[in-house]
Protein backbone atom coordinates (compact mmCIF):
# COMPACT_ATOMS: atom_id res chain seq x y z
CA UNK A 1 0.00 0.00 0.00
CA UNK A 2 1.33 3.41 -0.98
CA UNK A 3 1.51 6.12 1.62
CA UNK A 4 -0.20 9.36 0.61
CA UNK A 5 1.70 12.52 1.41
CA UNK A 6 -0.50 15.38 2.56
CA UNK A 7 0.67 18.84 1.57
CA UNK A 8 -0.59 22.36 2.10
CA UNK A 9 -0.57 25.25 -0.32
CA UNK A 10 2.24 27.68 0.30
CA UNK A 11 2.09 31.40 -0.38
CA UNK A 12 5.19 33.58 -0.34
CA UNK A 13 3.01 36.48 0.84
CA UNK A 14 2.75 34.75 4.22
CA UNK A 15 6.49 35.19 4.75
CA UNK A 16 6.75 38.91 3.97
CA UNK A 17 6.33 40.40 7.42
CA UNK A 18 7.71 43.91 6.88
CA UNK A 19 7.99 46.51 4.16
CA UNK A 20 11.76 46.06 4.24
CA UNK A 21 11.34 42.34 3.55
CA UNK A 22 8.97 43.16 0.68
CA UNK A 23 11.49 45.61 -0.81
CA UNK A 24 14.30 43.06 -0.57
CA UNK A 25 12.07 40.42 -2.18
CA UNK A 26 11.26 42.81 -5.04
CA UNK A 27 14.93 43.67 -5.57
CA UNK A 28 15.72 39.97 -5.95
CA UNK A 29 12.76 39.44 -8.27
CA UNK A 30 13.69 42.41 -10.50
CA UNK A 31 17.29 41.23 -10.75
CA UNK A 32 16.04 38.12 -12.58
CA UNK A 33 14.78 40.29 -15.50
CA UNK A 34 12.08 37.66 -16.11
CA UNK A 35 8.78 39.44 -16.87
CA UNK A 36 6.62 36.55 -15.65
CA UNK A 37 8.54 36.29 -12.38
CA UNK A 38 8.37 40.06 -11.89
CA UNK A 39 4.60 40.07 -12.42
CA UNK A 40 4.20 37.22 -9.93
CA UNK A 41 6.48 38.94 -7.41
CA UNK A 42 4.50 42.17 -7.62
CA UNK A 43 1.27 40.25 -7.02
CA UNK A 44 2.82 38.50 -4.00
CA UNK A 45 3.90 41.79 -2.43
CA UNK A 46 0.49 43.40 -2.98
CA UNK A 47 -1.25 40.30 -1.57
CA UNK A 48 1.00 40.57 1.49
CA UNK A 49 -0.34 44.08 2.05
CA UNK A 50 2.70 46.07 1.03
CA UNK A 51 1.42 47.93 -2.02
CA UNK A 52 3.53 50.90 -0.88
CA UNK A 53 6.67 48.87 -1.51
CA UNK A 54 5.50 48.31 -5.10
CA UNK A 55 4.98 52.02 -5.72
CA UNK A 56 8.53 52.89 -4.64
PyMOL commands that set and color helices and strands:
alter all, ss='L'
color gray80, all
select helices_A, chain A and resi 12-15+19-31+35-47+51-55
alter helices_A, ss='H'
color red, helices_A
deselect
rebuild
show_as cartoon
